[in-house]
Structure formats: C-alpha cells, structure tokens
Amino acid sequence: MDPSYDDFDRVVSEYDVIVLGGGPAGLTAGIYLGRAKFKTLIIDTGTAGGQMILSYHVANYPGVEETSGASIAKTMRKQAQSFGCEILTQSKVAAMQLEGERKSVEVVGKGVFTSKVVIIASGGVPRTLGLASEKRLQGRGVSYCATCDGDFFTDMEIVAIGGGNSALEEAVALTAYASKVTIIHEFDHFQAEPWIVEEAKKNPKVHFLMHQEIQDFIGEKKLEKVVCTHKTSGEVTEVLAAGCFVFIGYVPKTDAFSGMVKLDERGQIITDERLATSVPGVFAAGDCRVKRYRQITTAVADGSIAAMAAIEELNQS
Amino acid sequence: MLDTNLAHCESDQEFQDLINKHENVMLCCGRMGPMCLPVYDIMETVGPDYDAVKFSDMDFDGAAASNVRQLAEVQGFMGLPFTVYFKNGQVVEATSSIQDVDQVKSILDKHFK
C-alpha cells in the first residue's frame, strides 16, 4: 500500500462510505448504511461472508433456529444490496489513502473509489504453520476443514494440530471417519474448555503428543507423515498420517493497514467505544479489531455500531 | 443441485457435452462447503472476463461426479473442491482444495488466453 497515494485524476466513483471487508461486520454495516440512504461500497478481497462461511452449522444466531454460515452470508449480501449497497468481491486493493477528509481506495482493474468515511472490516484468516510443505500438500492431505474433507480419510490415521476448542472438537468429530487421530499441540496443556478435553481423552481413537513443534510434512503426491520435535527434549517423532488438519486459531487480516491506523502488538486495530480508529473518519469492526469475543453475533454488533457512528459523523460534516 | 449461478453439470451426457462441445472448460466439482464456495464465487466473478471459457460446477455427490473422480489427474486429491481445466476435451490442469482469485486467473491465462 502506498500511503502517499493521491491520484484523483483517475477517480471513478464517489461514495459516502467504503467498507473494506464483506464478512458479517462489513455486510451489517452495508445494510445499516444502505438503509440510511448513504451511498456505500463494500470491497472484499475474497468471497462475501468472510470466515462466517466456514461454519457449516450455526445454531446460536438469535432468531434463526439452525442454519449455515453460508446461508446467513447469502441473505446478508442480498439484504445489503436490496438497500442499494454495492459489493465488489474478489477485488485486490492496490493502494489506499485513509488520511484527510477524502479517503481513496484503488482496486486493481476496477478503478479508484473515494469516500468521506472508511470502515475497516477485514476480519481474520486461519493461522497456518508457514511451512513450504504445508502449502504444497494442501488438498493432498493437509486440510483446514474437517467437515469438508473428513470423509476422504475413512479408516486412515490422521493428525490434528492445535489445542483450542476448535482443534479438540474437530479431532473428536474426525473419529467418525479416521481409525486414529493424533492431536499434536505446542504446549503441555490445552487451551480448550475442560469438557471438550475430557471428551477427547475419553475417545479411544484419540491420542496425544504434547509440547511439540511441527517441523515438516512429508510426502510427494500426498501426505505420508508429520514430523515434530519435543520442545524441551528435542526428541524427533514421525507420525504416520494420511491427513493433517490444522486448527491453530486465526490472525487479524490487518497487514495492509500497518502504519495507517494504530494496531496492538498482535496486529489488531485499536478502537474506542464508537469503534473509531486512530485516524479521523476511519472505523474498524469485527475480528480485525481488539476484542475479547469473536462470534458472528459480535461481528454483526460491531458492524451496526460502526455504521451508526459513521452515520453520525456524516450527518455532522 | 448446487446453489450457485453457474451452469450445472449433472449427468454423464452433460459432462461429455461440456468437454466435447467447448474448447475451454473450467469445471469445479464440490459441495456447498467453506472450501468450495469461494471457488464458485471466483468463477462467477471472473467469468465475464473469459468469454472463451465455459464455466460449470458439479455436485461431488451427484450422478456425474464419477467422471471427475476417476480422472488420473485427481488421484491423490484429498480436499474439496476438485477443479479441473479442460482444453479440447483433455485435462490441462487440476487443483485440489480452496484456491484464490490469483491462482485461478493464472491457470486460466496460462491455458486459455
């Protein structure tokens, strides 16, 4: 990103608000802003819905007994568009200028968009181990979605990496397919809630390797084994595995905003109660900002708060 | 049937027609799952930029899926979706699991532009 970007000769369209990110926070902001008759553009680098579409079953979204994240995303998108909000997906941001009264965002192949207010709702992305072999074997044994790919590993031995609720819940769920699931975790204790730890420990198909660092994934055309070392003794263990599911949390997708708005040491955007960032006219909502709880409902709440704060600011200007 | 705006390939005959009647084909075989939806969305978004390519989806659990599952190029694939690119009826590239827009466009540009 070039913070000095200031080429207004190529302006394509002016908006009241640009929302960067089309997950539950961004789409909710779009619904509120569109309904309030503010010209709003949502720009997403991927698919509208964000991490919400990773949830196959959502049973705790108030007012909806049971649905999928993808279904909520589709409805939210339609709802935002019905209020006049425009949505650009699969769009790469080439340059951004967030300072000053007029903000600008250049999107590759689409042009330059300007607005008085920007809401950052860039969300988070699943954390990866960052190994070259992990990337090479994705879809060939390495996976991030048990519900999607679990049945490929019927009667096979697999590994689940992580120690939080997701890792243990998914590891237990994977025993419906796999003959053996070895949970490999970096610490000597779990971060998951005690009930799910107990459930995993009671399952005869689940085995544990604690205090380990993953070194490599071995396999040419498909995964064959996972190599890890004990973090204290240095002992190397090779675990035979046809599959490896990685559940090591999420990181905020805020690299593009580094140096533009204030971030904390984890790269999360710092906001006040109105979700205003350190830059006037720029708000942040959802998983990209500093917050304790990350749920679809909390992202939706953030989106509505940021939109209402933006409306207040636009009405005052 | 998959809930997308793409053309659906649902039978053996439709599969044969798809790869034999179109010079360039991108076929995504998956479910309505988290790793598959982004690929369908990419196909819908970039489709208008590639007039010479026929974009289609296929239900991984549907009647026509064996046509994709048995391809030599997808053996070893362990992640949905299976995305296969055909030129003149022959597979020129195949990918497993989620892809981003740059990865898809680079394959489309490499084989179909």
Interface residues (C-beta under 8 A of the other chain):
Chain A: G46 T47 A48 G49 I53 L54 S55 Y56 S68 G69 A70 T89 Q90 K92 Q138 G139 R140 G141 V142 S143 Y144 C145 T147 C148 D149 F152 F153 K221 K222 L223 A242 G243
Chain B: R31 M32 G33 P34 M35 C36 L37 P38 D41 I42 T45 V46 G76 F77 M78 G79 L80 T95 S96 S97 I98 D100 V101 D102
